[in-house]
Amino acid sequence: MSKAEKILVVDDERGIRYLLSDVLSDAGFEVSIARDGQESLDQLEENRFDLVITDINMPRLDGIEMLKRMKLAGRKEKVIIMTANLLDLTFEEEEVPHVVKKFQKPFIIESLLDVVIAEMAEKKHMPGMGLGQVDGGGVF
């Protein structure tokens, strides 16, 4: 990676935020963190990111509403969704930015890292296509 790709990790669980931040930073990405959808929108106003990894169930502003606001604002970041509840994934795809993958918690951290690395490599060549399948059934 010539220039570190920027990733925003959004989750209300402190341990998950810092675990993902550490793993992604160790892989060479520049990582910022946010506790909820509102904090992430505040950061998005100030910065450009290549990818947003977000939980859905969060206080103040949930992940779906955050994604809808990103879309309305014309944001182009790719998105990875992670959630413990598959019912959280019932939303209109047109209302949110491009979702490249959905992970059901708990998931295998290496699977997430593999998707992030692949998406950042693909970003340099062409935009991703279609919504990813839901992955899960591992250790977070």
Secondary structure by P-SEA (a helix, b strand, c coil): cccbbbbbbbcccaaaaaaaaaaaaaaccbbbbbccaaaaaaaaacccccbbbbbcccccccaaaaaaaaaaaccbbbbbbbbcccccccccccccccccccccccccaaaaaaaaaaaaaaaacccccccccccccccc
